[in-house]
């Protein structure tokens, strides 16, 4: 008989303790998708990208999706909800542009 099969309950208990101990730090694991993390400060491509963002603005966007119970989207209730969401989106910190069906520029 192998040692693992002889002490299987102890091995299972030790494995559960090991998994529990290792998983306690899982909430500290993060992924930062910011491009600044991938390039050196003096990298020419990073510097050019920062220059473009300074001139034209960044592409940090938030998109909201409304899911309706009915298939009829052209109702006053739906447009009122879109308008209210648009007005509340302006209250998001650092927002400087909100595009919506209710404030779309036609010209």
C-alpha positions in Angstrom: 0.0 0.0 0.0 1.3 3.4 -0.9 1.8 6.1 1.7 -0.8 8.4 0.0 -3.5 5.8 0.2 -2.6 4.9 3.8 -2.9 8.6 4.9 -5.5 9.7 2.5 -7.7 11.5 5.0 -4.7 13.4 6.3 -3.5 14.2 2.8 -7.0 15.4 1.9 -7.2 17.6 5.0 -3.7 19.0 4.3 -4.7 19.7 0.7 -7.8 21.5 1.8 -5.8 23.6 4.3 -3.2 24.4 1.5 -5.9 25.4 -1.0 -7.7 27.5 1.7 -4.5 29.2 2.7 -3.5 30.0 -0.9 -7.0 31.3 -1.8 -7.0 33.8 1.1 -4.9 36.2 -1.0 -6.9 35.9 -4.2 -8.7 39.2 -3.6 -5.3 40.9 -3.8 -4.6 39.7 -7.3 -5.4 42.4 -9.8 -4.9 43.0 -13.5 -4.1 46.5 -14.6 -4.8 47.0 -18.3 -3.5 50.5 -18.4 -1.0 50.8 -21.2 1.4 52.8 -18.9 2.1 49.5 -17.1 3.5 47.8 -20.3 5.8 50.5 -21.5 8.8 52.4 -20.0 8.3 56.1 -19.2 10.7 57.2 -21.9 9.4 54.7 -24.6 8.8 56.7 -27.9 5.5 54.9 -28.6 4.2 55.6 -25.1 5.2 59.3 -25.4 3.5 59.6 -28.8 0.4 58.0 -27.5 0.3 60.3 -24.5 0.7 63.2 -26.8 -2.2 62.1 -29.0 -4.4 61.7 -25.9 -3.4 65.1 -24.7 -4.6 66.6 -28.0 -7.6 64.4 -28.8 -8.7 63.0 -25.4 -8.6 59.5 -24.1 -10.8 56.6 -25.2 -12.0 55.7 -21.7 -15.7 55.0 -22.3 -18.6 53.6 -20.5 -21.5 52.1 -22.4 -25.0 51.5 -20.9 -27.3 48.9 -22.3 -31.1 49.0 -21.6 -32.8 45.6 -21.7 -36.5 45.8 -22.3 -39.3 43.4 -21.4 -41.1 44.2 -24.6 -39.8 44.5 -28.1 -41.3 47.9 -28.7 -38.5 50.4 -28.2 -40.3 53.4 -29.7 -42.4 54.4 -26.7 -42.5 57.4 -24.5 -41.6 55.3 -21.5 -38.4 54.0 -23.2 -37.3 57.5 -24.3 -38.0 58.9 -20.9 -35.8 56.1 -19.4 -33.0 56.9 -21.9 -33.3 60.6 -21.1 -33.1 60.0 -17.4 -30.1 57.7 -17.8 -28.4 60.4 -20.0 -29.0 63.1 -17.3 -27.6 60.8 -14.6 -24.6 59.9 -16.8 -23.6 63.6 -16.7 -23.2 63.2 -12.9 -20.5 60.6 -13.2 -17.3 62.1 -11.9 -14.9 63.4 -14.7 -17.5 62.8 -17.5 -17.2 65.5 -20.1 -19.3 64.0 -22.9 -22.4 61.9 -22.9 -23.8 60.6 -26.2 -27.3 59.3 -26.3 -30.4 59.1 -28.5 -32.0 61.9 -26.5 -29.1 64.4 -27.0 -27.7 63.3 -30.4 -26.6 66.2 -32.6 -28.3 65.9 -36.0 -26.3 68.4 -37.8 
